[in-house]
Amino acid sequence: MGKKLYVGNLPFSVSDQSLTTTFSQCGNVESAKIIMDRDTGRSKGFGFVEMSSDAEAQDAISKFNGADCEGRAMTVNEAKPQAPRESGGRGGGFGGNRRDRY
């Protein structure tokens, strides 16, 4: 099983395909995904790349971490698992039917 890499500080013009092309210099890219803002449809400036082996992932980290991408220094490191989110819905603010406001 391969390693998933976090790729940050990307220009908004970078696409899934250009990320795949760049990281394929280090080996087989299983997947590459730029994270998009759901409201604007614009890139959030980071994404994830999955390499087919740990050795390829290490090679990509050493080659691309700090490398220039259209004038920006990319951040590349091993992706950490997503932290569990708090359940319970309605986070903050005044919820629903508060009668004691007046």
TORTORMAR-232010 format. One record per residue (C-alpha): residue in three letters; z negated, y, x. Coordinates in steps of 0.001 Angstrom, whole numbers, padded with zeros to 6 digits, always signed. Layout:
N
ALAZYX...
***
This chain:
102
MET+000000+000000+000000GLY+000870+003489+001222LYS-001167+006610+001623LYS-001057+009598-000670LEU-000928+012948+001103TYR-001866+016393-000172VAL+000665+019059+000846GLY-000509+022629+000322ASN+000442+026247+001048LEU+004037+025595+000014PRO+006504+028328-000947PHE+007261+028370-004681SER+010900+027507-003923VAL+010106+023985-002628SER+011219+021166-004958ASP+010382+017460-005240GLN+013702+016667-003557SER+013171+019013-000596LEU+009666+017570-000109THR+011142+014054-000071THR+013812+015099+002424THR+011289+016734+004748PHE+008774+013868+004757SER+011452+011169+005092GLN+011664+012232+008749CYS+008414+010258+009209GLY+009343+007155+007211ASN+009871+005863+003699VAL+008707+008275+000984GLU+007651+006359-002135SER+007123+009497-004222ALA+006982+013275-003875LYS+005764+015602-006621ILE+005288+019374-006700ILE+002566+020379-009161MET+003862+022839-011743ASP+001993+025323-013925ARG+002319+024080-017491ASP+002442+027595-018981THR+004959+029251-016659GLY+006852+026214-015347ARG+006497+027642-011839SER+005237+025730-008805LYS+001516+026011-008059GLY+002299+025896-004328PHE+001085+022364-003639GLY+002082+018789-004215PHE+001598+015161-003246VAL+003678+012785-001144GLU+003139+009041-001008MET+004288+007321+002166SER+004917+003560+002285SER+002479+002826+005140ASP-000665+004246+006695ALA+001105+004683+010039GLU+003874+006764+008431ALA+001260+008845+006621GLN-000602+009548+009886ASP+002681+010467+011555ALA+003486+012898+008713ILE+000032+014504+008938SER+000308+015033+012685LYS+003900+016297+012448PHE+003686+018595+009410ASN+000088+019885+009215GLY+000411+023524+010277ALA+004221+023301+010480ASP+006306+026230+009250CYS+007943+025904+005826GLU+009904+029038+004924GLY+007398+031266+006709ARG+004248+029490+005515ALA+002077+027068+007496MET+001868+023849+005462THR-001439+022060+004999VAL-001029+018287+005082ASN-003903+015830+004858GLU-004944+012653+003115ALA-005316+013211-000631LYS-008826+012803-001983PRO-009416+011081-005331GLN-009605+013472-008263ALA-013200+014300-009177PRO-014241+013147-012637ARG-014227+015952-015165GLU-017169+016827-017345SER-016781+015524-020849GLY-017991+017301-023928GLY-015072+019588-024654ARG-015503+023317-025333GLY-016540+024671-021997GLY-018168+028150-022094GLY-017914+031090-024392PHE-019168+031262-027957GLY-018214+028094-029720GLY-017301+027921-033363ASN-019425+029216-036179ARG-022227+031359-034800ARG-023894+033135-037699ASP-026511+034928-035583ARG-024044+037339-033955TYR-024701+040263-036267
***
